[in-house]
Amino acid sequence: MRTKIAGIGHYVPDNVITNDYLAQYMDTSDEWIQERTGIKERRYATKHKESTTSMGAEAARIAMKNAGIKAEDIDFIIFATLSPDYYFPGCGVLLQRELGITSSEAGALDIRNQCSGFVYGLSVADQFIKTGMYKNILLVGAEMHSMGLDFSDEGRSVTVIFGDGAGAVVLQPTEKEDQGVLTTCLHSDGTHAEELAMINPGSHGGYHLGTEKYGYPDPDTPGGVFITQKMVDDNLLAPNMTGQLVFKTAVVKFPEVINEALQKTGLSKADIDIFVPHQANLRISQFVQRTLGLPDEKVVNNIQKYGNTTAASIPIALSEAWHDGRIKDGDLVCLAAFGSGFTWGSALIRW
Ligand code: COA
């Protein structure tokens, strides 16, 4: 038994944010952003009206319709995001409520693997389906980055990259011999955990890197240090990224993990019909494309329109490519991701 993608959908908010718009708030330019990242614009969700969960629900409704199933048919939800509506509970149960899945027969799992979240979620779902435990798994990757970015000059190298959106798939068992998820490869290395991270608010209490740097001046204060005044005053509540380290590691790990998947399945680079990389940075994707020797028509890039939408980037790109007719039955689809953690992974799917 294998796992097939039975339905797919995506949602991006209407609100288009151009590079020139960002340049009104921080010292940046359209030229710099396009040259370094390939991004022309991204979407931001509407505050008060949309959230990570609501965008995930929009994508999920399309995926379920596409699969010909109803919300009550879903027996398991997997939700990948780094920008959840609440610190806890996770978006999985919020999505369940939003979709009106009232049956407690269904389970909901939240995945915290950032840019690799969708590939990790796919791998988890694949194991559940292969063991016969579930028949209709809804896997969602969604992000509302715009709520957590730093729009001052200090945050510019991170803020210009990220955008909001959601993608979803319905996963079902298939007994067709050459269809479905052929393999998934998952990896991580916590050595550089803080190099692409949002450290605060959190419960580390200064444990990893000292109390001063991360806003815990008085370790003896009982409780109440989840968010400190120092974090607010010193602008310590935004994501940080060591861009060059991320870039250099990503261009090694992407090809490595793709080759691993090809080796496991006895396939070759030439067998790949469509490559959908996590949309981290157009320069990273182009580098990986060159390494694999893939022609442009086999590679899906939409970061120019949406920026980096982290856990949502692969399902949005996959969904767009499928709805545009770029993916056909029988195609070998390769997914690969790298991001915060660091975590990385790949998947090969026979469509
Ligand atoms: N606009 C204008 N200038 C900017 C800027 C911005 N948005 N962000 C940074 N800069 C400046 C820096 O301050 C620095 O200025 P200085 O030379 O005066 O100190 C200069 O540009 C070069 O900074 P650097 O960080 O070395 O640039 P870079 O060429 O490495 O590009 C990234 C920065 C972030 C675009 C690049 O490192 C990158 O894409 N890394 C991977 C990021 C990624 O993919 N993240 C997602 C992973 S899932």
Residues whose N, C-alpha, C, O or C-beta is under 5 A from the ligand:
A	BS01	COA	D27 T28 S29 W32 R36 C115 R156 S157 V160 G243 Q244 V246 F247 A280 N281 F338 G339 S340
